[in-house]
């Protein structure tokens, strides 16, 4: 992780926002204001078509809204959730305890979207190398905005099995996103940019999945892009 930070500085990139400073408030805000509920309603409408024991990667997981929903919704699945910030992952771990025995099907690790195939498990501190074509789903929730688009999607795509789904629930460009981008030091990507990146990688069934008014307030700042690896 230190080397990745040094590489950013060498390229003259701004230091990323330290979400760990607000991890508890971040998670509480999402829950209390209904943002979490809105995202979960959106996820319920996705046509997943997955194997019985799907393997899921929650990349840039933050406090785990996407990955924990998936584990509860598909109890036979296995979820690997990683994020660069250990304090965000600590909140994720506490939330995961509510899952009871399903918690055993969750692996929490520290890692960076720029190198998503090499992670560090939080429970043991051991390296976790992710094998190419070993996941049925890759989920990304408002994390690509903090990383180079094509390089990050390309590395994540290598981890998907043929037929696997890529779902990005990203920040929807607009006035609110512009304010958030300044505050949290990220770059919003338009859905068309993500679709084009997926097209270049050969993904099929590429489409935008807008959130609905009933998903308020998540619909104000989030938009989904989904595609399938051939």
C-alpha positions in Angstrom: 0.0 0.0 0.0 2.9 2.4 0.8 4.3 1.7 -2.7 1.0 2.6 -4.4 0.9 5.8 -2.4 4.5 6.6 -3.4 3.6 5.9 -7.1 0.7 8.4 -6.9 3.0 11.1 -5.5 5.6 10.3 -8.2 2.9 10.9 -10.9 1.9 14.2 -9.3 -1.5 12.9 -8.3 -3.4 14.5 -5.4 -3.5 12.5 -2.2 -6.7 10.5 -2.0 -9.3 11.5 0.6 -8.9 9.5 3.8 -12.4 8.0 4.2 -11.3 6.3 7.5 -11.6 9.6 9.3 -15.4 9.6 8.6 -16.0 5.9 8.4 -18.6 5.6 11.2 -20.4 8.8 10.1 -20.3 7.7 6.5 -22.0 4.4 7.3 -24.5 5.9 9.7 -25.5 8.6 7.2 -26.1 6.0 4.5 -28.4 4.0 6.9 -30.3 6.8 8.6 -31.1 8.8 5.5 -32.3 5.8 3.5 -29.3 5.7 1.0 -28.5 2.1 1.9 -32.2 1.0 1.5 -32.3 2.7 -1.9 -29.2 0.9 -3.2 -30.6 -2.4 -1.9 -33.9 -1.8 -3.7 -31.9 -1.2 -6.9 -29.9 -4.4 -6.5 -33.1 -6.4 -6.0 -34.2 -5.4 -9.6 -30.9 -6.6 -11.2 -31.4 -9.7 -13.3 -28.5 -11.7 -11.9 -28.8 -15.2 -13.4 -26.0 -16.7 -11.2 -24.9 -20.2 -10.3 -26.0 -21.6 -7.0 -22.7 -20.9 -5.3 -21.6 -17.7 -6.9 -18.3 -16.2 -6.1 -18.5 -12.4 -5.8 -15.8 -9.7 -5.6 -16.8 -6.4 -3.9 -14.0 -4.2 -5.2 -13.5 -0.9 -3.3 -16.1 -2.2 -0.8 -16.1 0.7 1.6 -18.4 -0.2 4.5 -19.7 -3.2 2.5 -23.3 -2.1 1.4 -23.1 -4.0 -1.9 -21.2 -7.1 -0.7 -23.2 -7.6 2.5 -26.5 -7.3 0.6 -25.3 -9.9 -1.8 -24.3 -12.4 0.9 -27.7 -12.0 2.6 -29.6 -12.2 -0.6 -27.7 -15.2 -2.0 -26.8 -17.3 1.1 -24.9 -19.9 -1.0 -22.5 -17.3 -2.4 -19.0 -16.4 -1.2 -18.0 -12.7 -1.1 -14.5 -11.3 -1.1 -14.7 -7.6 -0.1 -11.6 -5.3 -0.3 -10.9 -1.7 0.2 -7.8 0.4 0.6 -9.0 1.9 4.0 -8.7 -0.3 7.0 -11.1 1.8 9.1 -13.8 1.5 6.5 -13.2 -2.3 6.5 -13.5 -2.3 10.3 -17.0 -0.9 10.0 -17.8 -3.5 7.3 -16.6 -6.2 9.7 -18.9 -5.0 12.5 -21.8 -4.9 10.1 -21.0 -8.4 8.9 -21.6 -9.8 12.4 -25.3 -9.3 11.9 -25.2 -12.0 9.3 -24.6 -14.7 11.8 -23.2 -18.0 10.3 -23.2 -16.4 6.8 -20.2 -14.4 8.1 -18.1 -17.4 7.3 -18.7 -16.9 3.6 -17.1 -13.5 3.7 -13.4 -12.7 3.3 -12.4 -9.1 4.1 -9.1 -7.8 2.8 -7.2 -4.7 2.2 -6.3 -3.8 -1.4 -6.2 -1.2 -4.1 -8.3 -1.1 -7.4 -5.0 -0.6 -9.2 -3.8 -4.0 -8.1 -7.0 -6.0 -7.2 -5.4 -9.4 -7.7 -3.1 -9.1 -4.7 -4.8 -8.4 -1.4 -4.0 -8.8 2.3 -6.5 -10.6 4.5 -7.6 -8.6 7.6 -8.1 -11.6 9.8 -4.7 -13.2 9.3 -2.5 -10.5 7.7 -1.6 -13.0 5.0 -1.4 -12.3 1.3 -4.5 -13.3 -0.8 -3.8 -13.8 -4.5 -6.9 -13.8 -6.6 -6.8 -16.1 -9.5 -7.9 -15.1 -13.0 -11.4 -16.1 -14.0 -12.4 -17.1 -10.5 -15.4 -14.8 -9.9 -19.0 -14.9 -11.2 -19.6 -11.2 -10.2 -17.5 -8.1 -9.8 -19.3 -5.3 -7.9 -17.9 -1.8 -7.7 -19.7 0.9 -5.7 -18.5 4.5 -6.2 -14.8 3.4 -6.2 -13.7 3.5 -9.8 -13.9 7.3 -9.5 -10.7 7.1 -7.4 -8.7 5.1 -9.9 -7.7 5.1 -13.6 -10.7 3.8 -15.4 -9.4 1.6 -18.2 -6.6 0.0 -16.2 -8.8 -0.7 -13.2 -11.6 -2.2 -15.2 -9.1 -4.2 -17.2 -7.6 -5.8 -14.1 -11.0 -6.5 -12.6 -12.2 -8.0 -15.9 -9.4 -10.6 -15.7 -10.8 -11.9 -12.5 -14.2 -12.6 -14.0 -15.2 -16.0 -15.4 -16.6 -16.2 -18.9 -20.3 -15.2 -18.6 -19.6 -13.3 -15.4 -21.2 -10.0 -14.5 -19.6 -6.7 -14.0 -21.7 -4.1 -12.1 -20.6 -0.6 -11.4 -22.8 1.5 -9.2 -21.0 4.8 -9.7 -21.4 8.4 -9.0 -23.8 10.0 -11.5 -22.3 13.1 -13.1 -24.0 16.3 -12.4 -23.9 19.4 -10.1 -24.0 17.3 -6.9 -21.3 15.0 -8.2 -19.1 18.0 -9.0 -19.4 19.2 -5.4 -18.7 15.7 -4.0 -15.7 15.3 -6.4 -14.1 18.4 -5.0 -14.8 17.3 -1.4 -13.7 13.7 -1.7 -11.0 14.2 -4.5 -12.3 11.9 -7.2 -13.2 12.1 -10.8 -16.8 11.1 -11.8 -17.0 9.0 -15.0 -20.0 9.3 -17.3 -21.8 6.0 -17.9 -20.8 6.3 -21.6 -17.1 6.3 -20.6 -17.5 3.1 -18.6 -19.6 1.5 -21.4 -16.8 2.3 -23.9 -14.2 0.8 -21.6 -16.2 -2.4 -21.3 -16.7 -2.5 -25.1 -13.0 -2.3 -25.7 -12.6 -5.2 -23.3 -15.1 -7.3 -25.3 -18.0 -7.2 -22.8 -21.4 -7.9 -24.1 -25.0 -6.9 -22.9 -23.6 -3.5 -21.9 -26.3 -1.2 -20.6 -27.0 1.6 -18.1 -29.3 0.8 -15.2 -30.7 4.0 -13.7 -31.9 4.2 -10.2 -35.6 5.0 -9.8 -37.3 7.8 -7.8 -38.4 5.1 -5.3 -34.7 4.5 -4.6 -34.4 8.0 -3.1 -32.0 9.4 -2.0 -29.5 7.0 -3.7 -31.0 7.9 -7.1 -29.8 11.5 -6.8 -26.1 10.5 -7.0 -25.8 7.0 -8.3 -26.2 5.2 -11.6 -25.5 1.6 -12.5 -23.6 0.2 -15.5 -23.8 -3.6 -16.1 -22.1 -5.9 -18.7 -21.3 -9.5 -19.1 -18.0 -11.1 -20.0 -18.3 -13.2 -23.1 
